[in-house]
Amino acid sequence: MRTYRELFRVPEFTPLFLMSAGQVGAQTVGGLALGTLIYSATGSPLLSALAMFGPSLAQVIGAATLLSAADRLPPRATLAGTSLLFALGTAVLAVPGLPVGASFGVLFLLGTVASPVGGVRYGLLNEILERDGYLLGRSVLNLCAGAAQIGGFAVGGLLVTTLSPRGTLLAGAALHLATAVVAYLGLSGRPPRTTGRPSPAETWRTNTLLWSSRPRRSVYLALWVPNGLIVGCESLFVAYAPRYAGLLFACGACGMLAGDVAVGRFVPRRWRGRLGVPLLLLLALPYPLLALRPALPLVAAVVALASVGFAASLVLQERLMSLTPDELSGHALGLHTSGMLAMQGVGAALAGGVAQLTSVPTAPAVMAVLSVTVTLTLAPGLRKRKGPAPSSGAPRAPRPTRAPRTPLP
């Protein structure tokens, strides 16, 4: 599968694409509205930022307790049901007079529940596409998420101005409700990928199993750590160039989208396995130039060029799927997503600390050197073996037969 036309011919890919776009858009619109509402009520930039990005940190809790659900629940019912829950939670956040503490309680609940949703979604993507189509499909969903975030911030800002923060939250709730309808009507009733009841104990057992393989462990660390350290560089854009931070974020988004298109659509499969380490190095190597305080056009070029390296995640996810049994694909991808979000938070905190101890221009260079060091340390473990590698201490399970498509209600 090499073209977007072939990809969208797969019956269930289009509803999965629309559902992903709707969910990202709803979260972006709702997050902007809630951040504005919390800032108006408290005057606290910290609480406002946590209102927008705090739910991502709560996914760490879900990764330790709920990830086993990613492969043990039916995908259509799970995706539709969680979208309904997000719609209800977002509507509750719009209730007038809701205490700030209660708002954060709702956010914590939604963030925790969201942790297995990524695993369910991307596990389903791995199931509905042929093995050689996963990377192209994942790159399209990445492009979709980037475009939905950009559009969500633009539309959300307009709605906050013309309606109100609470009215914008209700619009976000309506968008979550629409994604639930798309999921229920557009996806087939597939059975869970594996049997058993989800539980914290099963989550820990599977996390341990996935982590026990040295090749998989190297891939996970490569997906989490270099990425998180460079997101730490991005977290300093506001302090580095207060008047042009928005421009730098836009340049980063353009570079990331360009990398996803190039790697997902145009790079032949036989080359992709060799690109993981070079792309991770590209992600970091331009950033030391920021210590020299170059002119703004060069800073923008540095950010755009470095962000092309985020396409390493596509190559590494493809590698992760080749090392993981199909019945654990959702859990494995959910662990990747939760670990990545957690390390991005750690990277932002570390970059802020380095900037406090040294200077804002110096901190990106320090973070870039750390990222390059981690990448070079992990590089030997990211090389493909000549023979087939076991994925979990046992031979790879055969790909399950696809369930027949059930009639739409």
ABEGO torsion letter per residue (X at the ends): XABAAAAAABAAAAAAAAAAAAAAAAAAAAAAAAAAAAAAAAGBAAAAAAAAAAAAAAAAAAAAAAAAAAAABBAAAAAAAAAAAAAAAAAAAABBGBBAAAAAAAAAAAAAAAAAAAAAAAAAAAAABBAAAAAAAAAAAAAAAAAAAAAAAAAAAAAAAABBAAAAAAAAAAAAAAAAAAAAAABBBBBBABBEBBBAAAAAAAAAAAAABAAAAAAAAAAAAAAAAAAAAAAAAAAABAAAAAAAAAAAAAAAAAAAAAAAAABBAAAAAAAAAAAAAAAAAAAAAAAAGBBAAAAAAAAAAAAAAAAAAAAAAAAAAAABBAAAAAAAAAAAAAAAAAAAAAAAAAAAAAAAABBAAAAAAAAAAAAAAAAAAAAAAABBBABBBBAAGBBBBBBBBBBBBBBBX
